[in-house]
Amino acid sequence: MSSDAIRSTLYLDPALHRALRLKAATAHRTMSQIVNDAIRNALREDQEDLAAFAERAGEKTLNYEDFLAQLKADGTL
């Protein structure tokens, strides 16, 4: 853990805490390392989702009824 790390209190479900503790022990990593990696991955996924939304912002929208009609016309439904 880096020297500039910030200490924080988290309240975990007891079963999640036990699973995290066991994973840390078997992976030879700290619980903090595992939690930090999980948060980084979640934030990275959010960033990718936002980029995808921005990329598709100019696309024409299609409402549900029109989409169903298109599926029926294509023979999918």
mmCIF file of the N, C-alpha and C atoms, coordinates in Angstrom:
data_MODEL
# 
_entry.id   MODEL 
# 
loop_
_atom_site.group_PDB 
_atom_site.id 
_atom_site.type_symbol 
_atom_site.label_atom_id 
_atom_site.label_alt_id 
_atom_site.label_comp_id 
_atom_site.label_asym_id 
_atom_site.label_entity_id 
_atom_site.label_seq_id 
_atom_site.pdbx_PDB_ins_code 
_atom_site.Cartn_x 
_atom_site.Cartn_y 
_atom_site.Cartn_z 
_atom_site.occupancy 
_atom_site.B_iso_or_equiv 
_atom_site.pdbx_formal_charge 
_atom_site.auth_seq_id 
_atom_site.auth_comp_id 
_atom_site.auth_asym_id 
_atom_site.auth_atom_id 
_atom_site.pdbx_PDB_model_num 
ATOM 1   N N  . MET A 1 1  ? 0.861   -1.171  0.000   1.00 0.00 ? 1  MET A N  1 
ATOM 2   C CA . MET A 1 1  ? 0.000   0.000   0.000   1.00 0.00 ? 1  MET A CA 1 
ATOM 3   C C  . MET A 1 1  ? 0.901   1.224   0.000   1.00 0.00 ? 1  MET A C  1 
ATOM 4   N N  . SER A 1 2  ? 0.521   2.213   -0.785  1.00 0.00 ? 2  SER A N  1 
ATOM 5   C CA . SER A 1 2  ? 1.359   3.409   -0.872  1.00 0.00 ? 2  SER A CA 1 
ATOM 6   C C  . SER A 1 2  ? 1.242   4.246   0.397   1.00 0.00 ? 2  SER A C  1 
ATOM 7   N N  . SER A 1 3  ? 2.259   5.067   0.632   1.00 0.00 ? 3  SER A N  1 
ATOM 8   C CA . SER A 1 3  ? 2.292   5.880   1.847   1.00 0.00 ? 3  SER A CA 1 
ATOM 9   C C  . SER A 1 3  ? 1.247   6.981   1.828   1.00 0.00 ? 3  SER A C  1 
ATOM 10  N N  . ASP A 1 4  ? 0.722   7.314   0.640   1.00 0.00 ? 4  ASP A N  1 
ATOM 11  C CA . ASP A 1 4  ? -0.292  8.372   0.557   1.00 0.00 ? 4  ASP A CA 1 
ATOM 12  C C  . ASP A 1 4  ? -1.716  7.808   0.550   1.00 0.00 ? 4  ASP A C  1 
ATOM 13  N N  . ALA A 1 5  ? -1.862  6.549   0.911   1.00 0.00 ? 5  ALA A N  1 
ATOM 14  C CA . ALA A 1 5  ? -3.179  5.922   0.957   1.00 0.00 ? 5  ALA A CA 1 
ATOM 15  C C  . ALA A 1 5  ? -4.035  6.575   2.041   1.00 0.00 ? 5  ALA A C  1 
ATOM 16  N N  . ILE A 1 6  ? -5.316  6.608   1.791   1.00 0.00 ? 6  ILE A N  1 
ATOM 17  C CA . ILE A 1 6  ? -6.265  7.191   2.740   1.00 0.00 ? 6  ILE A CA 1 
ATOM 18  C C  . ILE A 1 6  ? -7.018  6.056   3.428   1.00 0.00 ? 6  ILE A C  1 
ATOM 19  N N  . ARG A 1 7  ? -7.082  6.127   4.716   1.00 0.00 ? 7  ARG A N  1 
ATOM 20  C CA . ARG A 1 7  ? -7.794  5.124   5.487   1.00 0.00 ? 7  ARG A CA 1 
ATOM 21  C C  . ARG A 1 7  ? -9.284  5.424   5.431   1.00 0.00 ? 7  ARG A C  1 
ATOM 22  N N  . SER A 1 8  ? -10.083 4.373   5.256   1.00 0.00 ? 8  SER A N  1 
ATOM 23  C CA . SER A 1 8  ? -11.527 4.547   5.154   1.00 0.00 ? 8  SER A CA 1 
ATOM 24  C C  . SER A 1 8  ? -12.215 3.392   5.869   1.00 0.00 ? 8  SER A C  1 
ATOM 25  N N  . THR A 1 9  ? -13.398 3.642   6.359   1.00 0.00 ? 9  THR A N  1 
ATOM 26  C CA . THR A 1 9  ? -14.173 2.601   7.009   1.00 0.00 ? 9  THR A CA 1 
ATOM 27  C C  . THR A 1 9  ? -15.254 2.133   6.058   1.00 0.00 ? 9  THR A C  1 
ATOM 28  N N  . LEU A 1 10 ? -15.316 0.824   5.835   1.00 0.00 ? 10 LEU A N  1 
ATOM 29  C CA . LEU A 1 10 ? -16.347 0.217   5.002   1.00 0.00 ? 10 LEU A CA 1 
ATOM 30  C C  . LEU A 1 10 ? -17.124 -0.773  5.851   1.00 0.00 ? 10 LEU A C  1 
ATOM 31  N N  . TYR A 1 11 ? -18.386 -0.863  5.608   1.00 0.00 ? 11 TYR A N  1 
ATOM 32  C CA . TYR A 1 11 ? -19.215 -1.849  6.292   1.00 0.00 ? 11 TYR A CA 1 
ATOM 33  C C  . TYR A 1 11 ? -19.580 -2.921  5.281   1.00 0.00 ? 11 TYR A C  1 
ATOM 34  N N  . LEU A 1 12 ? -19.051 -4.122  5.492   1.00 0.00 ? 12 LEU A N  1 
ATOM 35  C CA . LEU A 1 12 ? -19.264 -5.228  4.573   1.00 0.00 ? 12 LEU A CA 1 
ATOM 36  C C  . LEU A 1 12 ? -20.210 -6.249  5.179   1.00 0.00 ? 12 LEU A C  1 
ATOM 37  N N  . ASP A 1 13 ? -20.946 -6.886  4.321   1.00 0.00 ? 13 ASP A N  1 
ATOM 38  C CA . ASP A 1 13 ? -21.757 -8.016  4.727   1.00 0.00 ? 13 ASP A CA 1 
ATOM 39  C C  . ASP A 1 13 ? -20.791 -9.064  5.292   1.00 0.00 ? 13 ASP A C  1 
ATOM 40  N N  . PRO A 1 14 ? -21.140 -9.719  6.394   1.00 0.00 ? 14 PRO A N  1 
ATOM 41  C CA . PRO A 1 14 ? -20.219 -10.684 7.000   1.00 0.00 ? 14 PRO A CA 1 
ATOM 42  C C  . PRO A 1 14 ? -19.740 -11.775 6.034   1.00 0.00 ? 14 PRO A C  1 
ATOM 43  N N  . ALA A 1 15 ? -20.622 -12.264 5.180   1.00 0.00 ? 15 ALA A N  1 
ATOM 44  C CA . ALA A 1 15 ? -20.223 -13.304 4.228   1.00 0.00 ? 15 ALA A CA 1 
ATOM 45  C C  . ALA A 1 15 ? -19.238 -12.749 3.198   1.00 0.00 ? 15 ALA A C  1 
ATOM 46  N N  . LEU A 1 16 ? -19.435 -11.513 2.766   1.00 0.00 ? 16 LEU A N  1 
ATOM 47  C CA . LEU A 1 16 ? -18.509 -10.887 1.826   1.00 0.00 ? 16 LEU A CA 1 
ATOM 48  C C  . LEU A 1 16 ? -17.157 -10.657 2.479   1.00 0.00 ? 16 LEU A C  1 
ATOM 49  N N  . HIS A 1 17 ? -17.184 -10.243 3.725   1.00 0.00 ? 17 HIS A N  1 
ATOM 50  C CA . HIS A 1 17 ? -15.928 -10.018 4.450   1.00 0.00 ? 17 HIS A CA 1 
ATOM 51  C C  . HIS A 1 17 ? -15.141 -11.324 4.569   1.00 0.00 ? 17 HIS A C  1 
ATOM 52  N N  . ARG A 1 18 ? -15.823 -12.392 4.884   1.00 0.00 ? 18 ARG A N  1 
ATOM 53  C CA . ARG A 1 18 ? -15.156 -13.693 5.012   1.00 0.00 ? 18 ARG A CA 1 
ATOM 54  C C  . ARG A 1 18 ? -14.585 -14.126 3.666   1.00 0.00 ? 18 ARG A C  1 
ATOM 55  N N  . ALA A 1 19 ? -15.372 -13.964 2.600   1.00 0.00 ? 19 ALA A N  1 
ATOM 56  C CA . ALA A 1 19 ? -14.895 -14.339 1.268   1.00 0.00 ? 19 ALA A CA 1 
ATOM 57  C C  . ALA A 1 19 ? -13.682 -13.498 0.874   1.00 0.00 ? 19 ALA A C  1 
ATOM 58  N N  . LEU A 1 20 ? -13.720 -12.214 1.162   1.00 0.00 ? 20 LEU A N  1 
ATOM 59  C CA . LEU A 1 20 ? -12.598 -11.329 0.859   1.00 0.00 ? 20 LEU A CA 1 
ATOM 60  C C  . LEU A 1 20 ? -11.355 -11.730 1.644   1.00 0.00 ? 20 LEU A C  1 
ATOM 61  N N  . ARG A 1 21 ? -11.546 -12.024 2.907   1.00 0.00 ? 21 ARG A N  1 
ATOM 62  C CA . ARG A 1 21 ? -10.429 -12.438 3.770   1.00 0.00 ? 21 ARG A CA 1 
ATOM 63  C C  . ARG A 1 21 ? -9.801  -13.733 3.252   1.00 0.00 ? 21 ARG A C  1 
ATOM 64  N N  . LEU A 1 22 ? -10.643 -14.693 2.849   1.00 0.00 ? 22 LEU A N  1 
ATOM 65  C CA . LEU A 1 22 ? -10.139 -15.964 2.327   1.00 0.00 ? 22 LEU A CA 1 
ATOM 66  C C  . LEU A 1 22 ? -9.440  -15.770 0.978   1.00 0.00 ? 22 LEU A C  1 
ATOM 67  N N  . LYS A 1 23 ? -10.012 -14.940 0.121   1.00 0.00 ? 23 LYS A N  1 
ATOM 68  C CA . LYS A 1 23 ? -9.386  -14.673 -1.175  1.00 0.00 ? 23 LYS A CA 1 
ATOM 69  C C  . LYS A 1 23 ? -8.028  -14.010 -0.982  1.00 0.00 ? 23 LYS A C  1 
ATOM 70  N N  . ALA A 1 24 ? -7.951  -13.065 -0.071  1.00 0.00 ? 24 ALA A N  1 
ATOM 71  C CA . ALA A 1 24 ? -6.686  -12.379 0.202   1.00 0.00 ? 24 ALA A CA 1 
ATOM 72  C C  . ALA A 1 24 ? -5.632  -13.372 0.684   1.00 0.00 ? 24 ALA A C  1 
ATOM 73  N N  . ALA A 1 25 ? -6.024  -14.267 1.545   1.00 0.00 ? 25 ALA A N  1 
ATOM 74  C CA . ALA A 1 25 ? -5.078  -15.245 2.086   1.00 0.00 ? 25 ALA A CA 1 
ATOM 75  C C  . ALA A 1 25 ? -4.598  -16.206 1.009   1.00 0.00 ? 25 ALA A C  1 
ATOM 76  N N  . THR A 1 26 ? -5.512  -16.679 0.184   1.00 0.00 ? 26 THR A N  1 
ATOM 77  C CA . THR A 1 26 ? -5.117  -17.647 -0.846  1.00 0.00 ? 26 THR A CA 1 
ATOM 78  C C  . THR A 1 26 ? -4.349  -16.982 -1.989  1.00 0.00 ? 26 THR A C  1 
ATOM 79  N N  . ALA A 1 27 ? -4.604  -15.697 -2.247  1.00 0.00 ? 27 ALA A N  1 
ATOM 80  C CA . ALA A 1 27 ? -3.927  -14.981 -3.334  1.00 0.00 ? 27 ALA A CA 1 
ATOM 81  C C  . ALA A 1 27 ? -2.641  -14.301 -2.857  1.00 0.00 ? 27 ALA A C  1 
ATOM 82  N N  . HIS A 1 28 ? -2.375  -14.380 -1.555  1.00 0.00 ? 28 HIS A N  1 
ATOM 83  C CA . HIS A 1 28 ? -1.191  -13.725 -0.959  1.00 0.00 ? 28 HIS A CA 1 
ATOM 84  C C  . HIS A 1 28 ? -1.196  -12.218 -1.270  1.00 0.00 ? 28 HIS A C  1 
ATOM 85  N N  . ARG A 1 29 ? -2.374  -11.624 -1.096  1.00 0.00 ? 29 ARG A N  1 
ATOM 86  C CA . ARG A 1 29 ? -2.546  -10.185 -1.302  1.00 0.00 ? 29 ARG A CA 1 
ATOM 87  C C  . ARG A 1 29 ? -3.308  -9.648  -0.098  1.00 0.00 ? 29 ARG A C  1 
ATOM 88  N N  . THR A 1 30 ? -3.279  -8.345  0.062   1.00 0.00 ? 30 THR A N  1 
ATOM 89  C CA . THR A 1 30 ? -4.049  -7.760  1.166   1.00 0.00 ? 30 THR A CA 1 
ATOM 90  C C  . THR A 1 30 ? -5.487  -7.544  0.712   1.00 0.00 ? 30 THR A C  1 
ATOM 91  N N  . MET A 1 31 ? -6.371  -7.446  1.689   1.00 0.00 ? 31 MET A N  1 
ATOM 92  C CA . MET A 1 31 ? -7.761  -7.130  1.368   1.00 0.00 ? 31 MET A CA 1 
ATOM 93  C C  . MET A 1 31 ? -7.833  -5.765  0.698   1.00 0.00 ? 31 MET A C  1 
ATOM 94  N N  . SER A 1 32 ? -7.023  -4.823  1.128   1.00 0.00 ? 32 SER A N  1 
ATOM 95  C CA . SER A 1 32 ? -7.002  -3.490  0.529   1.00 0.00 ? 32 SER A CA 1 
ATOM 96  C C  . SER A 1 32 ? -6.622  -3.554  -0.944  1.00 0.00 ? 32 SER A C  1 
ATOM 97  N N  . GLN A 1 33 ? -5.638  -4.380  -1.283  1.00 0.00 ? 33 GLN A N  1 
ATOM 98  C CA . GLN A 1 33 ? -5.241  -4.506  -2.678  1.00 0.00 ? 33 GLN A CA 1 
ATOM 99  C C  . GLN A 1 33 ? -6.389  -5.035  -3.536  1.00 0.00 ? 33 GLN A C  1 
ATOM 100 N N  . ILE A 1 34 ? -7.067  -6.032  -3.020  1.00 0.00 ? 34 ILE A N  1 
ATOM 101 C CA . ILE A 1 34 ? -8.181  -6.628  -3.768  1.00 0.00 ? 34 ILE A CA 1 
ATOM 102 C C  . ILE A 1 34 ? -9.315  -5.622  -3.935  1.00 0.00 ? 34 ILE A C  1 
ATOM 103 N N  . VAL A 1 35 ? -9.660  -4.903  -2.872  1.00 0.00 ? 35 VAL A N  1 
ATOM 104 C CA . VAL A 1 35 ? -10.737 -3.913  -2.938  1.00 0.00 ? 35 VAL A CA 1 
ATOM 105 C C  . VAL A 1 35 ? -10.348 -2.772  -3.883  1.00 0.00 ? 35 VAL A C  1 
ATOM 106 N N  . ASN A 1 36 ? -9.114  -2.281  -3.788  1.00 0.00 ? 36 ASN A N  1 
ATOM 107 C CA . ASN A 1 36 ? -8.668  -1.212  -4.690  1.00 0.00 ? 36 ASN A CA 1 
ATOM 108 C C  . ASN A 1 36 ? -8.743  -1.656  -6.148  1.00 0.00 ? 36 ASN A C  1 
ATOM 109 N N  . ASP A 1 37 ? -8.314  -2.882  -6.444  1.00 0.00 ? 37 ASP A N  1 
ATOM 110 C CA . ASP A 1 37 ? -8.391  -3.386  -7.818  1.00 0.00 ? 37 ASP A CA 1 
ATOM 111 C C  . ASP A 1 37 ? -9.834  -3.494  -8.291  1.00 0.00 ? 37 ASP A C  1 
ATOM 112 N N  . ALA A 1 38 ? -10.716 -3.964  -7.413  1.00 0.00 ? 38 ALA A N  1 
ATOM 113 C CA . ALA A 1 38 ? -12.124 -4.097  -7.777  1.00 0.00 ? 38 ALA A CA 1 
ATOM 114 C C  . ALA A 1 38 ? -12.745 -2.728  -8.079  1.00 0.00 ? 38 ALA A C  1 
ATOM 115 N N  . ILE A 1 39 ? -12.421 -1.738  -7.277  1.00 0.00 ? 39 ILE A N  1 
ATOM 116 C CA . ILE A 1 39 ? -12.949 -0.384  -7.505  1.00 0.00 ? 39 ILE A CA 1 
ATOM 117 C C  . ILE A 1 39 ? -12.395 0.188   -8.799  1.00 0.00 ? 39 ILE A C  1 
ATOM 118 N N  . ARG A 1 40 ? -11.082 -0.001  -9.032  1.00 0.00 ? 40 ARG A N  1 
ATOM 119 C CA . ARG A 1 40 ? -10.484 0.474   -10.293 1.00 0.00 ? 40 ARG A CA 1 
ATOM 120 C C  . ARG A 1 40 ? -11.180 -0.143  -11.497 1.00 0.00 ? 40 ARG A C  1 
ATOM 121 N N  . ASN A 1 41 ? -11.416 -1.458  -11.439 1.00 0.00 ? 41 ASN A N  1 
ATOM 122 C CA . ASN A 1 41 ? -12.075 -2.146  -12.549 1.00 0.00 ? 41 ASN A CA 1 
ATOM 123 C C  . ASN A 1 41 ? -13.498 -1.635  -12.759 1.00 0.00 ? 41 ASN A C  1 
ATOM 124 N N  . ALA A 1 42 ? -14.231 -1.416  -11.677 1.00 0.00 ? 42 ALA A N  1 
ATOM 125 C CA . ALA A 1 42 ? -15.596 -0.903  -11.797 1.00 0.00 ? 42 ALA A CA 1 
ATOM 126 C C  . ALA A 1 42 ? -15.611 0.495   -12.406 1.00 0.00 ? 42 ALA A C  1 
ATOM 127 N N  . LEU A 1 43 ? -14.688 1.347   -11.981 1.00 0.00 ? 43 LEU A N  1 
ATOM 128 C CA . LEU A 1 43 ? -14.618 2.706   -12.521 1.00 0.00 ? 43 LEU A CA 1 
ATOM 129 C C  . LEU A 1 43 ? -14.169 2.688   -13.982 1.00 0.00 ? 43 LEU A C  1 
ATOM 130 N N  . ARG A 1 44 ? -13.270 1.780   -14.332 1.00 0.00 ? 44 ARG A N  1 
ATOM 131 C CA . ARG A 1 44 ? -12.821 1.643   -15.721 1.00 0.00 ? 44 ARG A CA 1 
ATOM 132 C C  . ARG A 1 44 ? -13.997 1.227   -16.607 1.00 0.00 ? 44 ARG A C  1 
ATOM 133 N N  . GLU A 1 45 ? -14.827 0.288   -16.123 1.00 0.00 ? 45 GLU A N  1 
ATOM 134 C CA . GLU A 1 45 ? -16.007 -0.135  -16.875 1.00 0.00 ? 45 GLU A CA 1 
ATOM 135 C C  . GLU A 1 45 ? -16.966 1.037   -17.072 1.00 0.00 ? 45 GLU A C  1 
ATOM 136 N N  . ASP A 1 46 ? -17.159 1.841   -16.026 1.00 0.00 ? 46 ASP A N  1 
ATOM 137 C CA . ASP A 1 46 ? -18.021 3.020   -16.145 1.00 0.00 ? 46 ASP A CA 1 
ATOM 138 C C  . ASP A 1 46 ? -17.477 3.973   -17.202 1.00 0.00 ? 46 ASP A C  1 
ATOM 139 N N  . GLN A 1 47 ? -16.170 4.170   -17.202 1.00 0.00 ? 47 GLN A N  1 
ATOM 140 C CA . GLN A 1 47 ? -15.540 5.068   -18.168 1.00 0.00 ? 47 GLN A CA 1 
ATOM 141 C C  . GLN A 1 47 ? -15.747 4.538   -19.591 1.00 0.00 ? 47 GLN A C  1 
ATOM 142 N N  . GLU A 1 48 ? -15.608 3.231   -19.786 1.00 0.00 ? 48 GLU A N  1 
ATOM 143 C CA . GLU A 1 48 ? -15.828 2.626   -21.100 1.00 0.00 ? 48 GLU A CA 1 
ATOM 144 C C  . GLU A 1 48 ? -17.282 2.774   -21.529 1.00 0.00 ? 48 GLU A C  1 
ATOM 145 N N  . ASP A 1 49 ? -18.209 2.583   -20.587 1.00 0.00 ? 49 ASP A N  1 
ATOM 146 C CA . ASP A 1 49 ? -19.634 2.747   -20.901 1.00 0.00 ? 49 ASP A CA 1 
ATOM 147 C C  . ASP A 1 49 ? -19.938 4.178   -21.321 1.00 0.00 ? 49 ASP A C  1 
ATOM 148 N N  . LEU A 1 50 ? -19.412 5.150   -20.594 1.00 0.00 ? 50 LEU A N  1 
ATOM 149 C CA . LEU A 1 50 ? -19.640 6.554   -20.935 1.00 0.00 ? 50 LEU A CA 1 
ATOM 150 C C  . LEU A 1 50 ? -19.065 6.888   -22.301 1.00 0.00 ? 50 LEU A C  1 
ATOM 151 N N  . ALA A 1 51 ? -17.906 6.334   -22.616 1.00 0.00 ? 51 ALA A N  1 
ATOM 152 C CA . ALA A 1 51 ? -17.304 6.568   -23.931 1.00 0.00 ? 51 ALA A CA 1 
ATOM 153 C C  . ALA A 1 51 ? -18.174 5.962   -25.024 1.00 0.00 ? 51 ALA A C  1 
ATOM 154 N N  . ALA A 1 52 ? -18.734 4.784   -24.779 1.00 0.00 ? 52 ALA A N  1 
ATOM 155 C CA . ALA A 1 52 ? -19.612 4.151   -25.770 1.00 0.00 ? 52 ALA A CA 1 
ATOM 156 C C  . ALA A 1 52 ? -20.875 4.973   -25.974 1.00 0.00 ? 52 ALA A C  1 
ATOM 157 N N  . PHE A 1 53 ? -21.446 5.506   -24.890 1.00 0.00 ? 53 PHE A N  1 
ATOM 158 C CA . PHE A 1 53 ? -22.632 6.359   -25.013 1.00 0.00 ? 53 PHE A CA 1 
ATOM 159 C C  . PHE A 1 53 ? -22.312 7.597   -25.837 1.00 0.00 ? 53 PHE A C  1 
ATOM 160 N N  . ALA A 1 54 ? -21.174 8.216   -25.558 1.00 0.00 ? 54 ALA A N  1 
ATOM 161 C CA . ALA A 1 54 ? -20.779 9.421   -26.294 1.00 0.00 ? 54 ALA A CA 1 
ATOM 162 C C  . ALA A 1 54 ? -20.568 9.107   -27.766 1.00 0.00 ? 54 ALA A C  1 
ATOM 163 N N  . GLU A 1 55 ? -19.978 7.956   -28.052 1.00 0.00 ? 55 GLU A N  1 
ATOM 164 C CA . GLU A 1 55 ? -19.719 7.549   -29.427 1.00 0.00 ? 55 GLU A CA 1 
ATOM 165 C C  . GLU A 1 55 ? -21.011 7.337   -30.208 1.00 0.00 ? 55 GLU A C  1 
ATOM 166 N N  . ARG A 1 56 ? -22.044 6.864   -29.515 1.00 0.00 ? 56 ARG A N  1 
ATOM 167 C CA . ARG A 1 56 ? -23.315 6.560   -30.180 1.00 0.00 ? 56 ARG A CA 1 
ATOM 168 C C  . ARG A 1 56 ? -24.343 7.676   -30.054 1.00 0.00 ? 56 ARG A C  1 
ATOM 169 N N  . ALA A 1 57 ? -23.941 8.805   -29.496 1.00 0.00 ? 57 ALA A N  1 
ATOM 170 C CA . ALA A 1 57 ? -24.888 9.895   -29.230 1.00 0.00 ? 57 ALA A CA 1 
ATOM 171 C C  . ALA A 1 57 ? -25.597 10.382  -30.484 1.00 0.00 ? 57 ALA A C  1 
ATOM 172 N N  . GLY A 1 58 ? -24.936 10.324  -31.633 1.00 0.00 ? 58 GLY A N  1 
ATOM 173 C CA . GLY A 1 58 ? -25.529 10.830  -32.861 1.00 0.00 ? 58 GLY A CA 1 
ATOM 174 C C  . GLY A 1 58 ? -26.405 9.833   -33.602 1.00 0.00 ? 58 GLY A C  1 
ATOM 175 N N  . GLU A 1 59 ? -26.498 8.607   -33.091 1.00 0.00 ? 59 GLU A N  1 
ATOM 176 C CA . GLU A 1 59 ? -27.298 7.597   -33.768 1.00 0.00 ? 59 GLU A CA 1 
ATOM 177 C C  . GLU A 1 59 ? -28.792 7.898   -33.655 1.00 0.00 ? 59 GLU A C  1 
ATOM 178 N N  . LYS A 1 60 ? -29.512 7.506   -34.700 1.00 0.00 ? 60 LYS A N  1 
ATOM 179 C CA . LYS A 1 60 ? -30.966 7.659   -34.697 1.00 0.00 ? 60 LYS A CA 1 
ATOM 180 C C  . LYS A 1 60 ? -31.564 6.722   -33.647 1.00 0.00 ? 60 LYS A C  1 
ATOM 181 N N  . THR A 1 61 ? -32.525 7.213   -32.902 1.00 0.00 ? 61 THR A N  1 
ATOM 182 C CA . THR A 1 61 ? -33.187 6.373   -31.906 1.00 0.00 ? 61 THR A CA 1 
ATOM 183 C C  . THR A 1 61 ? -34.332 5.618   -32.558 1.00 0.00 ? 61 THR A C  1 
ATOM 184 N N  . LEU A 1 62 ? -34.666 4.493   -31.966 1.00 0.00 ? 62 LEU A N  1 
ATOM 185 C CA . LEU A 1 62 ? -35.737 3.644   -32.473 1.00 0.00 ? 62 LEU A CA 1 
ATOM 186 C C  . LEU A 1 62 ? -36.605 3.266   -31.282 1.00 0.00 ? 62 LEU A C  1 
ATOM 187 N N  . ASN A 1 63 ? -37.891 3.564   -31.371 1.00 0.00 ? 63 ASN A N  1 
ATOM 188 C CA . ASN A 1 63 ? -38.733 3.228   -30.222 1.00 0.00 ? 63 ASN A CA 1 
ATOM 189 C C  . ASN A 1 63 ? -39.083 1.737   -30.252 1.00 0.00 ? 63 ASN A C  1 
ATOM 190 N N  . TYR A 1 64 ? -39.588 1.273   -29.166 1.00 0.00 ? 64 TYR A N  1 
ATOM 191 C CA . TYR A 1 64 ? -39.836 -0.150  -28.980 1.00 0.00 ? 64 TYR A CA 1 
ATOM 192 C C  . TYR A 1 64 ? -40.825 -0.699  -30.004 1.00 0.00 ? 64 TYR A C  1 
ATOM 193 N N  . GLU A 1 65 ? -41.908 0.002   -30.240 1.00 0.00 ? 65 GLU A N  1 
ATOM 194 C CA . GLU A 1 65 ? -42.935 -0.468  -31.180 1.00 0.00 ? 65 GLU A CA 1 
ATOM 195 C C  . GLU A 1 65 ? -42.361 -0.598  -32.586 1.00 0.00 ? 65 GLU A C  1 
ATOM 196 N N  . ASP A 1 66 ? -41.572 0.391   -33.009 1.00 0.00 ? 66 ASP A N  1 
ATOM 197 C CA . ASP A 1 66 ? -40.954 0.335   -34.337 1.00 0.00 ? 66 ASP A CA 1 
ATOM 198 C C  . ASP A 1 66 ? -39.947 -0.816  -34.423 1.00 0.00 ? 66 ASP A C  1 
ATOM 199 N N  . PHE A 1 67 ? -39.232 -1.046  -33.351 1.00 0.00 ? 67 PHE A N  1 
ATOM 200 C CA . PHE A 1 67 ? -38.265 -2.138  -33.334 1.00 0.00 ? 67 PHE A CA 1 
ATOM 201 C C  . PHE A 1 67 ? -38.982 -3.481  -33.464 1.00 0.00 ? 67 PHE A C  1 
ATOM 202 N N  . LEU A 1 68 ? -40.088 -3.657  -32.730 1.00 0.00 ? 68 LEU A N  1 
ATOM 203 C CA . LEU A 1 68 ? -40.858 -4.896  -32.841 1.00 0.00 ? 68 LEU A CA 1 
ATOM 204 C C  . LEU A 1 68 ? -41.391 -5.076  -34.258 1.00 0.00 ? 68 LEU A C  1 
ATOM 205 N N  . ALA A 1 69 ? -41.879 -3.988  -34.866 1.00 0.00 ? 69 ALA A N  1 
ATOM 206 C CA . ALA A 1 69 ? -42.379 -4.055  -36.234 1.00 0.00 ? 69 ALA A CA 1 
ATOM 207 C C  . ALA A 1 69 ? -41.264 -4.458  -37.193 1.00 0.00 ? 69 ALA A C  1 
ATOM 208 N N  . GLN A 1 70 ? -40.061 -3.947  -36.963 1.00 0.00 ? 70 GLN A N  1 
ATOM 209 C CA . GLN A 1 70 ? -38.907 -4.285  -37.807 1.00 0.00 ? 70 GLN A CA 1 
ATOM 210 C C  . GLN A 1 70 ? -38.562 -5.770  -37.644 1.00 0.00 ? 70 GLN A C  1 
ATOM 211 N N  . LEU A 1 71 ? -38.588 -6.269  -36.416 1.00 0.00 ? 71 LEU A N  1 
ATOM 212 C CA . LEU A 1 71 ? -38.322 -7.688  -36.184 1.00 0.00 ? 71 LEU A CA 1 
ATOM 213 C C  . LEU A 1 71 ? -39.363 -8.576  -36.862 1.00 0.00 ? 71 LEU A C  1 
ATOM 214 N N  . LYS A 1 72 ? -40.612 -8.146  -36.826 1.00 0.00 ? 72 LYS A N  1 
ATOM 215 C CA . LYS A 1 72 ? -41.686 -8.903  -37.469 1.00 0.00 ? 72 LYS A CA 1 
ATOM 216 C C  . LYS A 1 72 ? -41.493 -8.894  -38.988 1.00 0.00 ? 72 LYS A C  1 
ATOM 217 N N  . ALA A 1 73 ? -41.150 -7.721  -39.539 1.00 0.00 ? 73 ALA A N  1 
ATOM 218 C CA . ALA A 1 73 ? -40.934 -7.613  -40.982 1.00 0.00 ? 73 ALA A CA 1 
ATOM 219 C C  . ALA A 1 73 ? -39.742 -8.447  -41.438 1.00 0.00 ? 73 ALA A C  1 
ATOM 220 N N  . ASP A 1 74 ? -38.717 -8.549  -40.608 1.00 0.00 ? 74 ASP A N  1 
ATOM 221 C CA . ASP A 1 74 ? -37.532 -9.352  -40.933 1.00 0.00 ? 74 ASP A CA 1 
ATOM 222 C C  . ASP A 1 74 ? -37.772 -10.842 -40.774 1.00 0.00 ? 74 ASP A C  1 
ATOM 223 N N  . GLY A 1 75 ? -38.898 -11.216 -40.171 1.00 0.00 ? 75 GLY A N  1 
ATOM 224 C CA . GLY A 1 75 ? -39.201 -12.626 -39.940 1.00 0.00 ? 75 GLY A CA 1 
ATOM 225 C C  . GLY A 1 75 ? -38.598 -13.166 -38.651 1.00 0.00 ? 75 GLY A C  1 
ATOM 226 N N  . THR A 1 76 ? -38.017 -12.297 -37.845 1.00 0.00 ? 76 THR A N  1 
ATOM 227 C CA . THR A 1 76 ? -37.443 -12.735 -36.578 1.00 0.00 ? 76 THR A CA 1 
ATOM 228 C C  . THR A 1 76 ? -38.538 -13.111 -35.590 1.00 0.00 ? 76 THR A C  1 
ATOM 229 N N  . LEU A 1 77 ? -39.646 -12.384 -35.640 1.00 0.00 ? 77 LEU A N  1 
ATOM 230 C CA . LEU A 1 77 ? -40.791 -12.689 -34.753 1.00 0.00 ? 77 LEU A CA 1 
ATOM 231 C C  . LEU A 1 77 ? -41.924 -13.280 -35.540 1.00 0.00 ? 77 LEU A C  1 
# 
